[in-house]
Amino acid sequence: MKRPSLQPGINSTLVLTSPIFYQLVGNLNVTSLRSKKSVSFWRDCAPLCSMRLVSILCTILLSLLPAHSVNITLCPQHPTWFCVDGFPTHVGAPGVTGLLLNSRMIQGIFDDANTTTQQLWAYPGGAPYDAARQTAEFVGNLSSYAACGLDAVTVGMQGGDPEPSFPADQPNESSGFARNGTPLPAYLARLTSVLAGAARARLVPIISLFYQGQVERLDGDAAVAAAVDAMVDWLVAGGHAPHVVLEIANEVGCAAFPPSLQPGAVHLLIARAAARAQGTLLVSTSFLPSVNPPPDAAVAASAFVTLHCNGLTAAQIGAHIAGVKGTAAWQAHPKPIVFNECGTNLTAMDAAIAGGASWGYYDQGRSDYREGFQAPPTNWNLSAAPLKHAFFARLAQYTGAQQCEA
């Protein structure tokens, strides 16, 4: 088997706390050439090494192993924290331990079956939009995100708004489901590529199922339920469920959503997905900023609470966090609070983290293959534009990432 090359995206903190690392070096003994005595790594070597040197050793050892997906769970002893492979994220990084720091990369598997609107996504120079290229370039940048301390990326089966000037009933045909809710093979193929790339980079994919302007292409609530069932079954059958997070819908509260995706009913789909996965899958849904706090039933059903904070001030973000924590459901069973779409304002990032909530970068862009992470065609390079660079640089400051190229 070919050995994988060193992965610059390996999170040093995660490596240091990984059970795999302990298994590798826990019994690592070498024989001193001078004394002929057995030397224990932990007893004799580790105390003499700087954390940087130990981190390098960790990276080398992990590079000799095949890529494997991380297991994402809530921490049993600290239910408001996320654990990866059994350990809290960002151990030793003040303020962000246990958080799931993320970026909205919703168009990672985007396509458009409308040949008229598809022309809007042409590459500079006139090359037509290419869904395979969109996904391949995204996957190719995942390790660079992880190197800056990113934990998760959100991708969508129905994408996101590719053009803010579009009406609510978007003309682009970008649903990854047939009208009856059956997932389209081409979308699943691209998603499979993303999952494999995330495994190599040790990132957690947040898979979003439904988006306003596209869910209307399904035949009502029955098709929505069928789509949820089909995606859960696909994730479980492929062994992906423990390694991903499922977001039922983007911004519950949108008037165009069918009844089952409205705030008073969406908890039924959350519970349905979690039960179908038999506890192997973390399930939530995001809400519009205007839905604050989310209904108690949705808070109770969700593995963690997902919010959006586009356009909110730092004070308003704090109020949203307090609103969730004030619900009876959260008081009864505290759980993580995750913002997974919040814009580019880094003072908002600071406010969310100060409140103990995970934060998600969202950068719309302008379909110029430079700005943003949403308007296609997308340039996924983290340094392609100043706003992206600023986010990843701030992220590295929070997480203590040493290999970030932002």
C-alpha positions in Angstrom: 0.0 0.0 0.0 1.3 3.4 -0.9 2.1 5.5 2.2 0.2 8.8 2.3 2.3 11.9 2.1 2.5 14.3 5.1 -0.7 16.2 5.5 -0.1 19.9 6.2 -3.7 20.2 7.4 -3.3 17.9 10.4 -4.4 19.8 13.5 -1.5 19.5 16.0 -3.7 19.8 19.0 -6.0 17.1 17.7 -3.0 14.9 17.0 -1.6 15.3 20.5 -4.9 14.2 22.0 -5.7 11.5 19.5 -6.1 7.9 20.7 -4.2 6.8 17.6 -1.2 8.8 18.7 -1.3 7.3 22.2 -1.6 3.8 20.7 1.4 4.5 18.5 3.8 6.0 21.0 2.4 4.6 24.2 4.5 1.4 23.6 7.2 3.1 21.7 10.5 2.0 23.2 13.9 2.4 21.7 17.3 1.0 22.8 20.0 3.5 23.7 23.1 2.8 21.7 25.3 4.0 24.6 23.6 2.4 27.7 21.9 -0.5 25.9 18.9 0.2 28.2 15.3 0.4 27.0 14.1 4.0 26.7 10.4 4.8 27.0 9.1 7.7 24.9 6.8 9.0 27.6 9.1 8.4 30.6 12.4 9.5 29.2 11.9 11.4 25.9 8.7 13.4 26.2 9.8 15.5 29.2 12.8 16.7 27.2 10.9 17.6 24.1 9.1 20.9 23.3 5.5 20.6 22.4 6.5 21.7 18.9 8.9 18.7 18.6 6.2 16.3 20.0 3.7 17.8 17.5 6.1 17.1 14.6 6.5 13.5 15.8 2.8 13.2 16.0 2.4 14.4 12.4 5.0 12.0 11.1 3.5 9.1 12.9 -0.1 9.9 11.7 1.2 10.4 8.1 2.2 6.7 8.1 -1.4 5.7 8.6 -4.2 5.5 6.0 -6.6 8.4 6.1 -9.5 7.9 8.3 -12.6 9.9 9.0 -12.9 11.6 12.4 -15.7 10.5 14.8 -17.8 13.5 15.9 -19.7 13.3 19.1 -20.8 15.4 22.0 -18.4 15.1 25.0 -20.0 12.9 27.7 -18.4 14.9 30.5 -19.1 18.3 29.0 -22.3 18.1 26.9 -21.9 21.6 25.5 -18.6 20.6 23.8 -17.8 18.6 20.7 -15.4 15.7 20.8 -13.4 14.4 17.9 -12.2 10.9 18.3 -13.1 11.0 21.9 -11.4 14.2 22.8 -12.6 17.8 22.9 -11.7 20.0 19.9 -8.8 22.5 20.4 -7.6 21.2 23.8 -5.3 23.9 25.2 -6.6 26.7 23.0 -8.2 29.2 25.4 -11.8 30.1 24.5 -12.3 27.6 21.7 -11.9 24.3 23.4 -14.9 22.1 22.5 -16.1 24.4 19.7 -16.9 23.3 16.1 -15.4 26.2 14.1 -16.8 26.0 10.6 -17.1 27.6 7.2 -20.1 27.7 4.9 -19.0 26.0 1.7 -22.5 25.2 0.6 -21.7 25.0 -3.1 -19.2 22.3 -2.7 -21.3 19.9 -4.8 -23.4 22.6 -6.7 -24.7 22.1 -10.2 -27.4 23.8 -12.3 -29.6 21.9 -14.7 -31.1 25.2 -16.1 -29.0 25.9 -19.2 -30.0 29.5 -19.2 -28.8 30.3 -15.6 -25.9 28.0 -15.9 -24.3 30.5 -18.3 -24.0 32.9 -15.4 -21.5 30.6 -13.7 -18.9 30.5 -16.5 -15.3 30.7 -15.6 -13.1 33.7 -16.5 -12.2 33.3 -20.1 -15.5 31.8 -21.0 -15.1 28.2 -20.0 -18.6 26.8 -19.1 -19.4 25.9 -15.5 -18.2 22.4 -14.5 -19.7 20.8 -11.4 -16.9 18.2 -11.3 -14.3 20.9 -11.4 -16.2 22.8 -8.6 -16.1 19.8 -6.3 -12.5 18.7 -7.2 -11.1 22.2 -6.5 -13.0 22.3 -3.2 -11.7 18.9 -2.1 -8.2 20.0 -3.1 -8.3 22.9 -0.6 -9.7 21.1 2.4 -6.3 20.3 4.0 -5.4 24.0 3.9 -8.5 24.9 5.8 -7.7 22.3 8.5 -4.2 23.6 8.7 -5.7 26.9 10.0 -7.7 25.1 12.7 -11.0 24.7 10.9 -13.2 21.9 12.2 -16.1 21.6 9.8 -17.4 22.6 6.4 -21.1 22.9 5.4 -22.1 21.5 2.0 -25.6 21.3 0.6 -27.7 18.9 -1.4 -29.6 21.9 -2.7 -26.7 24.3 -2.6 -27.3 27.9 -1.5 -28.3 31.2 -3.2 -25.9 31.5 -6.1 -27.1 35.1 -7.0 -28.6 37.4 -4.3 -30.6 39.3 -7.0 -32.6 36.1 -7.8 -36.2 36.0 -6.7 -37.2 33.7 -3.8 -38.3 31.0 -6.3 -34.8 30.6 -7.7 -34.6 30.0 -11.5 -31.5 27.8 -11.2 -32.2 24.1 -10.9 -29.8 23.0 -8.2 -31.7 20.4 -6.2 -29.8 17.1 -5.5 -33.2 15.3 -5.2 -35.7 14.1 -7.7 -39.3 15.3 -7.2 -40.1 12.3 -5.1 -37.1 12.9 -2.8 -34.7 10.3 -4.3 -31.1 11.6 -4.1 -29.6 12.1 -7.6 -26.6 9.9 -8.2 -24.4 12.7 -9.6 -24.8 14.7 -6.4 -24.1 11.6 -4.2 -21.0 10.9 -6.3 -19.7 14.5 -5.7 -20.6 14.2 -2.0 -18.7 11.0 -1.7 -15.6 12.8 -3.1 -16.1 15.5 -0.4 -16.4 12.9 2.3 -13.2 11.2 1.2 -11.4 14.5 1.1 -12.7 15.5 4.5 -11.4 12.2 5.9 -7.9 13.0 4.6 -8.0 16.5 6.0 -9.7 15.3 9.3 -12.6 17.7 8.8 -16.2 17.2 9.8 -18.7 17.7 6.9 -22.0 19.3 7.8 -24.4 18.0 5.2 -27.4 20.4 4.7 -30.4 18.8 2.9 -32.9 21.5 2.0 -32.7 25.1 0.8 -35.3 27.7 0.1 -35.9 28.2 -3.6 -35.0 24.5 -4.3 -37.1 22.5 -1.8 -40.1 23.6 -3.7 -39.0 21.4 -6.5 -40.0 18.4 -4.3 -43.5 17.1 -4.3 -44.5 18.3 -0.8 -43.9 16.9 2.7 -44.0 13.3 1.6 -41.1 13.8 -0.7 -39.2 15.8 2.0 -39.6 12.9 4.4 -38.5 10.4 1.7 -35.4 12.5 1.1 -34.5 12.6 4.8 -34.9 8.8 5.0 -32.9 8.2 1.8 -30.0 10.4 2.9 -29.8 8.9 6.4 -29.9 5.4 4.9 -27.1 6.3 2.5 -25.0 7.8 5.2 -25.5 4.8 7.5 -25.0 2.2 4.8 -21.7 3.9 3.7 -20.4 4.1 7.2 -20.4 7.9 7.1 -22.9 8.6 9.9 -20.5 8.8 12.8 -18.2 11.2 10.8 -20.7 13.8 9.7 -23.3 16.2 11.0 -26.8 16.4 9.3 -28.6 19.7 9.0 -32.2 19.1 8.0 -32.7 22.5 6.4 -31.1 25.8 5.9 -32.9 28.7 7.8 -36.1 27.2 9.1 -38.6 30.0 9.3 -38.6 30.7 5.6 -42.2 31.2 4.5 -41.7 29.2 1.3 -40.8 26.0 3.2 -43.5 23.3 3.3 -45.3 22.7 6.6 -42.9 19.9 7.8 -40.0 22.4 7.6 -41.6 25.1 9.6 -40.5 26.0 13.1 -43.4 24.2 14.8 -42.9 20.9 13.0 -39.3 20.5 12.0 -38.5 18.7 15.3 -40.4 15.7 13.9 -37.9 15.4 11.0 -34.9 15.9 13.3 -36.2 13.1 15.5 -37.0 10.9 12.5 -33.5 11.2 11.1 -31.8 10.6 14.5 -34.0 7.6 15.2 -33.4 6.1 11.7 -29.7 6.4 12.2 -30.0 4.6 15.6 -28.0 7.2 17.5 -25.0 7.2 15.1 -25.7 10.6 13.6 -25.8 14.1 15.1 -28.8 15.9 13.6 -29.9 19.6 13.9 -31.4 22.3 11.7 -30.6 26.0 11.3 -33.0 28.8 11.9 -33.4 32.3 10.5 -32.1 34.9 12.9 -35.7 36.1 13.4 -36.6 32.7 15.0 -35.1 33.4 18.4 -35.2 31.4 20.4 -36.1 28.3 18.4 -39.1 26.3 19.7 -38.5 24.1 22.7 -39.4 21.0 20.7 -36.7 21.7 18.2 -34.1 22.5 20.8 -35.0 19.2 22.6 -34.8 17.1 19.4 -31.6 18.5 18.1 -28.2 17.1 19.1 -27.0 20.7 19.1 -28.7 24.0 18.4 -27.9 25.6 15.0 -28.4 29.3 14.3 -27.6 31.9 11.7 -26.5 35.4 12.6 -26.2 37.3 9.3 -26.4 41.0 9.9 -26.5 40.8 13.7 -24.4 43.0 15.9 -22.2 41.5 18.6 -24.7 42.4 21.2 -27.5 40.7 19.2 -25.4 37.6 18.9 -25.0 37.5 22.6 -28.7 37.9 23.0 -29.4 35.0 20.7 -27.0 32.7 22.7 -28.8 33.8 25.9 -32.2 33.2 24.3 -31.3 29.5 23.5 -29.8 29.0 27.0 -32.9 30.4 28.5 -35.3 27.8 26.9 -36.7 25.1 29.1 -35.3 22.4 26.7 -31.7 23.8 26.9 -31.9 24.2 30.7 -33.0 20.6 31.0 -30.3 19.3 28.7 -27.5 21.8 27.8 -26.0 21.2 24.4 -23.6 23.0 22.0 -24.8 26.1 20.2 -23.5 26.5 16.6 -23.7 29.4 14.3 -23.0 28.0 10.8 -23.7 31.1 8.7 -22.7 34.5 10.0 -21.0 36.6 7.3 -17.5 38.0 7.2 -17.6 40.4 10.2 -14.9 39.0 12.6 -16.3 41.0 15.5 -19.3 38.8 15.2 -17.0 35.8 15.4 -15.4 37.2 18.5 -18.8 37.7 20.1 -20.0 34.2 19.4 -16.8 32.6 20.7 -17.0 34.8 23.8 -20.5 33.5 24.4 -19.3 29.9 24.1 -20.8 29.3 20.7 -19.2 27.9 17.6 -19.0 30.3 14.7 -19.4 29.8 10.9 -17.8 32.0 8.2 -20.1 32.9 5.3 -18.8 34.8 2.3 -21.2 35.2 -0.6 -18.8 36.5 -3.2 -19.7 37.7 -6.7 -19.3 34.9 -9.3 -15.9 36.3 -10.3 -13.9 33.2 -9.4 -12.1 35.2 -6.7 -14.3 36.6 -4.0 -16.3 34.5 -1.6 -17.2 30.9 -1.1 -20.8 30.8 -2.4 -21.4 32.5 -5.7 -20.2 30.1 -8.4 -17.8 29.4 -9.9 -16.0 29.3 -6.6 -12.3 29.9 -6.0 -11.8 27.8 -2.9 -8.3 29.1 -2.2 -8.3 30.6 1.3 -6.0 33.4 0.2 -7.7 34.3 -3.0 -9.3 37.4 -1.6 -8.7 39.6 1.5 -11.9 38.6 3.4 -11.1 34.9 3.2 -7.5 35.6 4.2 -8.6 37.6 7.2 -10.9 34.9 8.5 -8.4 32.1 8.3 -5.7 34.2 9.8 -8.0 35.0 12.8 -9.0 31.4 13.0 -5.3 30.4 13.3 -4.9 32.9 16.1 -7.7 31.4 18.0 -6.7 27.8 17.5 -2.9 28.2 17.7 -2.5 26.6 14.3 1.2 26.8 13.2 0.9 25.7 9.6 -1.8 28.0 8.3 -1.0 29.6 5.0 -3.4 32.6 5.3 
